[in-house]
């Protein structure tokens, strides 16, 4: 099974922060973490084993109500549940979801 490498984890978190910025949030406004999805494997005597999928978990949403509203919109664009704050998939699929979200996210307005 494929395991998440540091380069993929960094790429995912950079995109998470870039997307948050597009929605007017700073990285300290919420807590997002990457975890390996694990399950009890009978072949290992019930010990936990990885599934090869990654969990992008938004564990703590923003406390500011206006930022929370933008956070929820951001969650919708990546396909993560507002209830659980989870996106579970292979690294490549998470990166694709974040790339798609970046394509449709608000852009900074230029000065005139």
C-alpha positions as CSV (number, residue, x, y, z in Angstrom):
1,X,0.0,0.0,0.0
2,X,1.2,3.5,-0.9
3,X,2.1,5.6,2.1
4,X,2.0,9.4,2.2
5,X,5.4,11.0,1.7
6,X,6.6,14.3,3.1
7,X,6.5,16.0,-0.3
8,X,2.8,15.1,-0.9
9,X,1.9,16.2,2.6
10,X,3.6,19.6,2.2
11,X,1.9,20.0,-1.2
12,X,-1.5,19.3,0.3
13,X,-1.0,21.7,3.2
14,X,0.3,24.5,1.0
15,X,-2.8,24.2,-1.1
16,X,-5.0,24.1,2.1
17,X,-3.4,27.4,3.2
18,X,-3.6,29.0,-0.3
19,X,-7.3,28.1,-0.5
20,X,-8.0,29.5,3.0
21,X,-6.3,32.7,1.9
22,X,-8.6,33.0,-1.1
23,X,-11.5,32.8,1.4
24,X,-10.0,35.5,3.6
25,X,-8.6,33.3,6.3
26,X,-5.2,32.9,7.8
27,X,-3.6,29.5,8.7
28,X,-4.1,30.2,12.4
29,X,-7.9,30.7,12.0
30,X,-8.5,26.9,11.8
31,X,-6.7,23.6,12.4
32,X,-6.2,21.2,9.5
33,X,-4.2,18.0,9.8
34,X,-3.2,15.1,7.6
35,X,-3.5,11.6,9.0
36,X,-3.1,8.1,7.5
37,X,-6.4,6.2,7.4
38,X,-6.0,3.1,9.5
39,X,-8.0,-0.1,10.1
40,X,-7.5,-3.2,12.3
41,X,-5.8,-5.8,10.1
42,X,-6.6,-9.5,11.1
43,X,-3.4,-10.5,9.3
44,X,-1.5,-8.4,11.8
45,X,-3.3,-9.8,14.8
46,X,-5.7,-6.9,14.8
47,X,-3.0,-4.3,14.9
48,X,-3.7,-1.1,13.0
49,X,-2.6,-0.9,9.4
50,X,-2.8,1.8,6.8
51,X,-5.3,1.7,3.9
52,X,-3.2,3.8,1.6
53,X,-5.6,6.7,1.9
54,X,-5.1,10.0,3.6
55,X,-7.5,11.9,5.8
56,X,-7.5,15.7,5.5
57,X,-9.2,16.6,8.7
58,X,-10.3,20.2,9.5
59,X,-10.4,19.6,13.3
60,X,-11.1,23.1,14.5
61,X,-13.1,25.5,12.4
62,X,-12.8,29.3,12.8
63,X,-14.4,30.8,15.9
64,X,-15.2,34.1,14.2
65,X,-18.7,33.9,12.7
66,X,-17.9,35.7,9.5
67,X,-14.8,33.4,8.9
68,X,-16.9,30.4,9.8
69,X,-19.3,31.2,7.0
70,X,-16.4,31.5,4.5
71,X,-14.8,28.3,5.9
72,X,-18.1,26.4,5.3
73,X,-18.1,27.7,1.7
74,X,-14.5,26.5,1.3
75,X,-15.4,23.1,2.7
76,X,-18.1,22.8,0.0
77,X,-15.7,23.6,-2.8
78,X,-13.3,20.8,-1.8
79,X,-16.1,18.3,-1.2
80,X,-15.5,17.9,2.6
81,X,-18.4,17.6,4.9
82,X,-19.2,20.6,7.1
83,X,-20.4,18.1,9.8
84,X,-17.2,16.0,9.9
85,X,-14.6,18.3,8.4
86,X,-13.1,15.3,6.6
87,X,-11.9,14.6,3.2
88,X,-10.7,11.0,2.8
89,X,-9.0,9.8,-0.4
90,X,-5.7,9.0,-2.0
91,X,-3.2,11.9,-1.9
92,X,-3.6,12.5,-5.6
93,X,-7.4,12.8,-5.3
94,X,-7.1,15.2,-2.4
95,X,-4.6,17.4,-4.4
96,X,-7.1,17.3,-7.4
97,X,-9.9,18.3,-5.1
98,X,-7.9,21.2,-3.8
99,X,-6.8,22.2,-7.3
100,X,-10.4,22.3,-8.4
101,X,-11.4,24.3,-5.4
102,X,-8.6,26.8,-6.2
103,X,-10.0,27.1,-9.7
104,X,-13.4,28.2,-8.5
105,X,-12.4,30.1,-5.3
106,X,-12.6,33.9,-5.1
107,X,-9.6,35.6,-6.5
108,X,-7.9,38.7,-5.1
109,X,-9.1,41.9,-6.8
110,X,-6.5,44.0,-8.6
111,X,-6.1,47.6,-7.7
112,X,-7.4,50.2,-10.2
